[in-house]
Amino acid sequence: MAMNLLHQRRCSSVGWADMVRDELLPWALADVELGDQTLEIGPGYGATLRALIERAGGHGGRGR
């Protein structure tokens, strides 16, 4: 299913990435320790993935 234009703009914005990093993930992962085997599955522009990598202290793990 394609995103509508407003959804596409919001999800690819710096404001959304900041909200995911600063509000959503800290709330959702309060008491969860992420490790080397963390897997994020989902469509989108990567805001959640980038924040998860940062939070886990990783570097993406591509090619491992």
C-alpha positions as CSV (number, residue, x, y, z in Angstrom):
1,M,0.0,0.0,0.0
2,A,1.4,3.4,-1.0
3,M,1.7,6.2,1.5
4,N,-0.3,9.4,0.9
5,L,1.8,12.6,0.3
6,L,1.3,13.9,3.9
7,H,2.4,10.6,5.4
8,Q,5.4,10.4,3.1
9,R,6.5,13.9,4.0
10,R,6.1,13.5,7.8
11,C,7.8,10.1,7.9
12,S,10.8,11.3,6.0
13,S,11.2,14.5,8.0
14,V,13.9,15.4,10.5
15,G,11.1,16.2,13.0
16,W,9.8,12.6,12.8
17,A,13.3,11.2,13.2
18,D,13.9,13.4,16.3
19,M,10.5,12.3,17.8
20,V,11.3,8.6,17.2
21,R,14.7,8.9,18.8
22,D,13.9,11.3,21.7
23,E,10.3,10.2,22.6
24,L,9.0,7.1,21.0
25,L,11.9,4.6,21.4
26,P,12.7,5.6,25.0
27,W,9.1,5.1,25.9
28,A,8.7,1.8,24.0
29,L,12.1,0.3,25.1
30,A,12.2,1.5,28.7
31,D,13.8,-1.5,30.5
32,V,14.8,-3.3,27.2
33,E,18.5,-3.8,26.5
34,L,19.3,-4.0,22.8
35,G,22.2,-6.1,21.8
36,D,24.1,-7.4,18.8
37,Q,21.1,-9.6,17.7
38,T,18.5,-6.8,17.5
39,L,16.3,-7.0,14.4
40,E,14.0,-4.2,13.2
41,I,11.4,-5.1,10.6
42,G,9.3,-2.5,8.9
43,P,8.8,-0.3,5.9
44,G,9.7,3.3,5.8
45,Y,12.4,5.9,5.6
46,G,14.7,4.4,8.2
47,A,14.1,6.8,11.1
48,T,13.4,4.0,13.5
49,L,16.3,1.8,12.2
50,R,18.8,4.7,12.6
51,A,17.6,5.4,16.1
52,L,17.8,1.7,17.1
53,I,21.3,1.4,15.8
54,E,22.3,4.5,17.7
55,R,20.6,3.2,20.9
56,A,22.2,-0.2,20.6
57,G,25.6,1.3,20.2
58,G,26.0,-0.5,16.9
59,H,27.0,0.2,13.4
60,G,24.3,-1.5,11.4
61,G,25.8,-5.0,11.1
62,R,25.4,-5.2,7.3
63,G,27.3,-8.0,5.8
64,R,27.7,-10.0,9.0
